[in-house]
Amino acid sequence: MSSGNRQGEPDKRPIRIEAEQLHHISEVTIAHYDRLAEGFWDGTQNHDVSQNYAALLDTIESDPPYSILDLGCGPGRDLRYFRSLGHDAVGLDGSKEFVAMARSYSGCEVLHQDFLAMALPESRFDGVFANASLFHVPSQELPRVLLDLSKTLKPRGVLFCSNPRGNNEEGFTGDRYSCFFDLDTWHNYVSTVGFVEIRHYYRPPGLPRHQQPWLATVWRKS
């Protein structure tokens, strides 16, 4: 598998990844976050993601409080926010350092699970908040991971995703595995497993498109 082109950027070529290499991808990417957990927290705790919170919460059809899975919860910033509103928030992260930090900071249940080997209860959550997390899943495994998320959502549950966008490059950037999809490719992946798009937008808000590197999408389980 090519881990990138000669400029150190992810490769656009289709990639077939064997089981041993998938394990390596997870191990290296998670180790990055374990190693830099404190710095990551310092750099992200004050990020304004209120637009993303609203995109998820305003789309859920059931009556509050909601049951929410924060996928890739990191140190617990978003978990704590959801809990402050009275919702039943559960975190999930592959980094043991993040899991410990999130449990302490949010007071919520936090599952220590790799995205590529999740064991989630069926029809448990009203919403899944995947903020800056699913782009670490290799495209080969993405349909299976998205199906796992569909199964853990209640009927007509909501999936929120925010990912860095690109031209469908994939591979290691430094010591993190990343996928940078355009809207059409991302739409195909998510809709194929039975989600219906509600809306999409680019972030940060209020900037020209070329200064909006993040693609946010909101989906309903059909």
C-alpha positions in Angstrom: 0.0 0.0 0.0 1.3 3.4 -0.9 1.2 5.7 2.2 1.3 8.9 0.1 2.9 10.6 -2.9 6.4 12.1 -2.9 5.1 15.4 -1.5 3.9 13.5 1.6 0.2 13.8 0.7 -2.3 11.0 0.7 -2.6 9.0 -2.5 -5.7 9.1 -4.8 -5.2 5.6 -6.1 -7.6 2.8 -5.0 -6.2 1.0 -2.1 -6.7 -2.6 -1.0 -5.6 -3.1 2.6 -5.0 -6.4 4.2 -6.0 -7.2 7.8 -2.5 -6.9 9.2 -2.1 -3.4 7.6 -5.5 -2.3 8.9 -4.3 -3.2 12.4 -1.1 -1.1 11.8 -3.2 1.8 10.6 -5.3 1.8 13.7 -2.3 1.3 16.0 -0.2 4.1 14.6 -3.1 6.6 14.3 -4.3 5.9 17.9 -0.8 6.1 19.2 -0.5 9.6 17.7 -3.4 10.8 19.8 -2.2 9.0 22.9 1.1 10.7 22.6 -0.3 14.2 22.0 -3.4 14.0 24.1 -2.6 17.0 26.3 -1.6 19.2 23.4 -4.6 18.2 21.5 -6.9 19.2 24.4 -5.1 22.6 24.8 -5.6 23.2 21.1 -9.2 22.2 20.7 -11.0 22.8 23.9 -12.2 26.3 22.9 -13.1 25.5 19.3 -16.6 26.9 18.4 -18.6 23.9 17.1 -22.0 25.3 18.1 -23.1 25.1 14.4 -22.4 21.4 14.5 -24.2 20.8 17.8 -27.3 22.6 16.4 -27.1 20.6 13.1 -27.4 17.3 15.1 -29.8 18.4 17.9 -32.2 20.3 15.7 -32.7 17.3 13.3 -33.5 14.7 15.9 -37.3 14.0 15.8 -37.8 12.4 19.2 -38.5 14.2 22.5 -35.5 15.3 24.6 -33.5 14.2 26.5 -31.7 12.5 23.6 -29.4 9.5 23.7 -26.3 10.6 21.8 -23.1 8.7 20.8 -20.1 11.0 20.5 -17.9 9.0 18.1 -14.3 9.9 18.5 -15.1 12.0 21.6 -11.5 12.9 22.3 -11.0 14.6 25.7 -14.7 15.1 26.2 -15.5 18.7 25.2 -18.6 17.8 23.2 -19.7 15.1 25.7 -19.7 17.7 28.5 -21.8 20.0 26.4 -24.4 17.4 25.5 -24.6 16.4 29.2 -25.0 20.0 30.2 -28.2 20.1 28.2 -29.5 17.1 30.0 -28.9 14.5 27.3 -27.7 11.0 27.8 -24.3 11.2 26.1 -21.9 8.3 25.6 -18.5 8.7 24.2 -16.3 6.3 22.2 -12.6 6.7 21.4 -9.7 4.4 20.5 -7.2 6.4 22.5 -6.9 5.3 26.1 -5.6 8.7 27.1 -8.6 10.4 25.6 -11.0 7.9 27.2 -9.6 8.7 30.6 -9.7 12.4 30.0 -13.2 12.3 28.7 -14.5 10.3 31.6 -13.0 12.7 34.0 -14.0 15.9 32.2 -17.6 15.0 31.2 -18.7 12.5 33.8 -20.2 10.4 31.0 -19.8 6.8 30.1 -17.0 6.5 27.5 -16.3 3.3 25.5 -12.7 2.4 24.7 -13.1 1.0 21.2 -11.3 1.1 17.9 -13.6 2.4 15.0 -12.6 -0.7 13.1 -13.8 -3.1 15.8 -16.8 -1.5 17.4 -19.3 -3.5 19.5 -22.4 -1.2 19.8 -25.9 -1.9 21.1 -28.6 -2.0 18.4 -31.2 0.8 18.2 -29.7 2.6 21.2 -29.1 6.2 20.1 -31.2 9.0 18.8 -28.1 10.6 17.3 -24.4 10.0 16.5 -22.1 12.9 16.6 -19.0 12.1 14.5 -17.1 15.4 14.6 -13.7 15.1 12.9 -13.4 11.4 13.4 -14.7 9.3 10.5 -12.0 10.6 8.1 -9.6 8.2 9.9 -11.5 5.2 8.6 -9.9 3.7 5.5 -12.4 3.8 2.6 -12.3 0.1 2.3 -13.8 -0.3 5.8 -16.1 2.7 5.7 -19.3 0.9 4.5 -19.0 -1.6 7.4 -18.3 1.2 9.9 -21.2 3.3 8.7 -23.5 0.2 8.8 -22.4 -0.3 12.5 -23.6 3.3 13.1 -26.8 2.8 11.3 -27.6 -0.3 13.4 -26.9 1.5 16.7 -29.3 4.3 15.8 -33.0 4.1 16.5 -35.4 4.3 13.5 -35.1 7.7 11.9 -32.1 8.5 14.1 -29.6 11.2 13.0 -25.9 10.9 12.0 -23.8 14.1 12.0 -20.4 14.0 10.3 -17.7 16.6 9.9 -14.6 15.7 7.9 -11.8 17.6 6.2 -12.6 17.6 2.5 -10.4 17.0 -0.5 -10.2 15.3 -3.9 -10.5 11.7 -2.6 -7.0 11.3 -1.4 -6.2 8.6 1.1 -3.2 7.4 3.1 -0.9 8.4 5.9 -0.3 12.1 6.6 2.5 12.0 9.1 1.5 9.3 11.5 -2.3 9.6 11.1 -4.2 7.7 8.4 -6.7 10.1 6.7 -9.2 10.2 3.9 -10.1 13.5 2.2 -13.4 13.0 0.3 -15.3 15.4 -1.9 -19.1 15.8 -1.3 -20.1 13.4 -4.1 -17.9 10.6 -2.9 -18.8 11.0 0.7 -22.5 11.1 -0.2 -22.2 7.8 -2.1 -20.6 6.1 0.9 -23.2 7.2 3.4 -26.3 6.9 1.2 -25.3 3.4 0.1 -25.8 2.0 3.6 -29.3 3.5 3.9 -28.9 7.0 5.2 -30.8 10.0 3.6 -29.0 13.3 3.5 -30.8 16.1 5.3 -28.3 18.9 4.6 -24.7 19.7 4.2 -22.5 22.8 4.7 -18.9 23.9 4.8 -16.9 25.2 7.7 -15.8 27.6 9.2 -19.0 29.6 8.5 -18.8 33.0 6.8 -15.7 32.4 4.7 -15.1 31.9 1.0 -15.3 28.2 0.0 -11.5 27.9 -0.6 -11.1 28.8 3.1 -13.6 26.2 4.3 -11.7 23.0 4.6 -14.4 21.1 6.6 -17.5 19.4 5.1 -20.4 18.8 7.5 -23.2 16.5 6.6 -26.4 15.5 8.4 -28.2 12.2 7.7 -31.3 10.4 8.8 -31.5 6.6 9.1 -34.2 5.6 6.6 
